[in-house]
Amino acid sequence: MARITLDGIAHSYDQDRSSYALKPIDHEWSQGRSYALLGPSGCGKTTLLNIISGLVIPSQGRLLFDGRDVTHLAPEQRNIAQVFQFPVVYDTMTVAENLAFPLKNRGLGRAAIRTRVSEIADLLGLTGDLNRRARGLTADAKQKISLGRGLVRSDVAAVLFDEPLTVIDPSLKWELRSKLKAVHRALDVLMIYVTHDQVEALTFADEVVVMKDGRILQIATPTQLFEQPEHTFVGYFIGSPGMNLVEAEVDGAEARIGEQTLRLPARYGKPPSGSSVRLGFRPDYTTLVSGGDLRVRVQKIEDLGRRRIARVSLGAQDIFAIVPHGRSIEGDTAGIAIKPERLFVYVNDERVAGEPL
């Protein structure tokens, strides 16, 4: 199978469809790519994953696998593997028997099973445990088995992951993420990964789908999400700390923030009356200086080793800026310099494109 297509997919858990957990979506997942569904709890990412797997039938729209309508097909008819938050393993079986189970159910020959189990065990670092019973293994090892059971079928159309690292010790998450990346490169299979953790999403996926309140706000590469967020939530949710968002009045190529005026890198006209207008600029592209574009009051400077971050007040609004190494700040007032190409204007939370000056 080459692709999964979402054709106007939406879902409501209310019989009268008074509210939607997932608002209409049109998108296509490509063969061999890895995607992450990222967003806070209740944003609709698990609902979307369950629609793709067949555990939920959407209220409207069509789901196509390589052009074939599978909207109402049962999960077992979709050729999908799903890995859940909590490891699904048979404790009384050995690791090898757990990995072989999906293949035995499909009547594969013993030699072919041994070969495939060996391949997957090698990819996941389970070769040394193949003859051990699953009961005595650690949680991360059990989750590797669960991952392996999802990956062991060579005919699987896509592998879906529903927050598979939630119960894993933080010190081991990096290893498992690395294993998943290696497996994806080796198997060239479509993978869709649900998480609320931006680090997991950004380090795993070729493209990240950022969701909120049942809507997809942006689909882009990790770099694009960081460098050019199309929605204020994307800017704030991605990054640590998130994007600075400052209320402003915009008119043409100027923005007024309180009593201060900032020259903009493009001309934006005058937003409609009553609109919510904010400037967005990441702390990473905002530097604390003696002069700068805007005057701020320094509240606190934190030394994080590789960089120093200042929390400052811009009028009544708190923002963050980078303090260059070797620079000392005298007193509690300073300025900030913002990279103009990384300064964005958002009207009603959506990024607007300005006209070149």
N, C-alpha and C positions, 0 to 999 in steps of 0.2 A: 504494500500500500504506500502511496506517495504522499498523501496529504489528508488532513482532517479539516473540514469546512464548517464553520458556524454561520448559518444563513438565517439571520433575524432571530437567533435563539434568545428566549426570555423565560423567566419562571416566577410564578407566584405560589406561595403555600396557602393562600386564602382561596376558598372556593369561589368567592365573588370577584377575585382578582382586584381587590381594593388597593393592594400594595404589592410591589414586586421586589423579591429578594435579588433578582438578577434582571436588569433592564436590557432591552434589545441589543444584541451583539452580532456584528458581522466581522468575521476574521477567518484566516486560514493558517493552519499549522503545517509546516513543511517537513517532509521526510528528512531524517538525519539531523534535525535541529533540536536544541534544548531550550525549553521555555520555563519561566518561573511566573506563577501567579502570586503577586505580592500585595499585601494590604492588611489592615487591622482585622480583628475578629469581627465577624458579621458582615464583611464587605461583599460576600458572594463567591469567593474563590473556591470553596469546597463544593458549593452547589454547582458551579460550572464544571468542576472536575467530575462530580458524580453524574452529571448529564452526559459527559463524554464517555464515561465508563458504562452507562446504562442503568445505574442505580436510581436515577431520577429521570422521569420523562418530562421534557420541558412543556410549559404551558402554551408556548407558541414557537414557531420557527422550525427549521429543519437542521439535522445533523448529518453531514455527508462524509463517508469514508471513501476517498478516492473517487468521488462523484456518485457513489451509491448511497441512497437514503437509508440510514440505519436508526432513525429517530425512535422508532418503537420496537427495535430489536432488543432481546434480552442480553445481559452482559456476556453470557457465554457464547453468544453469536457474533460478538464484535472483535474477537481476537485481540483483546486488551489485557494487559497485566497491570495490577494495581498493588502498590505497596503502602500500607497504612502506618499511622503514627506509632502503634504498638506492634512489636514483632509478632508475626503469625508463623509459628513453628510447631512441629510435633516433638515434644520433649523426649518421648521414648525412642525416637528414631535417631540414627546417626546424622551427622551433617551431610554426608553423601546421600543418604536415603531421603532427607528433606529436599535436597536439590533435585534429586531424580524423580520425586513424586509427580510433578506436572507432566513429565515426559512419559512415565509409566502409564498414566491415565490416558495418554494419547496413543498408546500402543507402540511406542518406539522400541527398536531392538536394543538388546543389552549392550552391544558394542557401541552403538551410536550414543546411548545414554552415558556410558562411561566416558566417552570422548568429550561430550558436551559438559558434563559435570566437572571434569578435570579442567576444561577451559575456563569455566565461570569461577571455579574455586581458585584458580591461579590469578584471575583478574582481581578477585576480592581479598586475596591473602588468606584463604581458608584451606589451602592444600594440606597443611600440617594437622588440621582438625577433622579431616574427612571421616575418620573412623571413630571419632568421639561422639557420645550421645549429647544431644542439644541441651539436656536438662542442666548440666553443670556449667554451661558457658555464660560469659558475661553478657550484659544487655547489648553492648555494641556488637559482639560476635553474633548474637541472635538476630540483630537487625541486618547484619551482613547476609545471614542465611535468608532472611525475608527478602532482601534485595535480590539475592541470587535466584530465589524461586520465581521472582518476577522476570528475571533476565534470561533464564535458562532456555526458554523456548525460542528457537531461532526464527520461527514464523510469526512472532508476535508483531502486531501492527504498531503499537505504541506502549510505552511504560508510563504509568501515572503514579506520582508520589504525593501522598497526603501528609505533609509535615513529618517526614520519616526520622528526623534527627531530634525531635522534641525531647524524648526520654533518654537521649545519649548524654553522657558526661561531657561538659564543655571542652575539656582537654582532648577529647577524642573526636569532636565534630570535624575539626580540620582534616583529620586523616580520612574520615568517611566521605567528606566532600571531594577530596582528592581522588579517592577510589571511584566515586561516581563519574567524575570528569574523565578519568582514564577509561572506564567502561564505556562511556558514551563515545569517545573517540575510537575505541576498538570495535564496537558493534554497529555504529552508524544507524542507530534507531531513534525514532522520535520520542523525546522525553518531555513530560510536563510535570512541573514540581510546584506544589503549593507550600507557601511559607508566609509567616508574618515577620521573618527575620531578614532584614535587608542584606546582611553579610552573606547569608546562605544564597539568597536570590542572585546577588551581583557576582558572586564567585562561581556559581554553577551554570547560569544560563547564557545562551547566545543572545536571547532577547527576554526582557522582563515586561510583564503585563501588570501595571500598577492599577489597583482597584480600590474603590471607596463607594459605600452606599449602593452596591449593586451595579455600579458603572465602571467601565474601563476608561481611565483618565489618560493613559499614554502607554503605547507599546514601542519600546526602543531598546537599543543596546545599553548596557550599564554606563558606558561613557556618555552616550547621548542623554540619558536621564540626568546625569550629574551636570553636564555642561549646558544643557538647554531644556530644562523642565517646562512642559507646556501648561502646567496647572500648578497653582500655589501649593496644593497638597503634595504633589510629586516633589517639588522643591524642598518642602519642609520635612517630608518623610524620608527622603534619600539624603544621606550625609550625616555626619556627626561632628559638630552640631549641624542642624539643618539650615536651609537657606534663610537669610535675613529677609523678613517681609515688613516693609515700612509703609504705613498709610501716607499718601501724598496727594497733592493736587497737580495734575498734569495739564499743561497747555502748550501745544507745539513741541518745542525742543527744550522746555524747562519744566522742572518739577519743584514744587514748593513743599517743604517739610517743616511744619511749624513756622518759625521766623526765618528759616534758611532756604536758599535757592540753589538747586543743583542743575548744571547743564547736562542734558541727555545726549546720548550718542546718535539719536535719530529724531525725526519729527513725528509726533504721535497725534497731532490735532487735539481736540478737546473732547474727552469722553462724555457720553450722554449724562444729563443731569440725573442724580440719584444713584449713579454707579459706584461700586466699591472699587477704588483705585489703589493699588499698592506697587511699590518698587520691590523687586527681588534681586538680591545679590548675595552670593555665597561668601561665608567668612574666609574661605580659601583665597578669594580674590579681593579681599578687603584688608588693607594694611593700616595699622596704627602709625601715624606720622605726626610731625610737629605742625605741619601746615595742612595740606589735604583739601578735599572737596567739601567736607562738612565738619563742623566742630562738635565734639562729643565730650561727655564726662565719664572718666574712667572709674568703674566700680571695683573691678578685681582683675588681676592677671594670674593665670594658672600656667605653670611650667610643666609641660607634658613630656619633656625630654627632647623629642624630635622637633617640637614647636611650642611656642607660647601663644596662648589664646587669651584675649582680653574681652571681658564683658563690659560694655559701655552703654551709656544712655544717650540716645539721639532724641532730644526733646523729652517726651513722655514715653518713648519706646526703647526697649532694651534690644541690643543686637550684639553680635560677636565680630571680632576682627583678629587678624594675625599680628603678633608683635615680632618684627624681625630680630634675629639673634644679634646680640651686641648693642641693641638700641635700648636706651634707658628713657623712662618717661618721668619727667619732673612734674610734681603736682598732680592734680586730679583732672586736668583738662588737656585735650589733645585734638588731633584731627584724624580723619580717615580718608584714604585714597582708594577709590574703587576702579578696577579695570573696566573701562567703558564698554568693551565688547562682551563683558559678562554682567552687564546691568540690563534688567528686563522690566517691562511694564506689564502689569496684569490688571485687566478690567473684569470685574465680577469673577475673579479667580482664574480666568483664562489668559494666556499670554497673547499679546497683540504685537503685530509686526509694525515697526515704524518705517517711515520713508527716509531714505538716505539724505543727509544734510547737503 
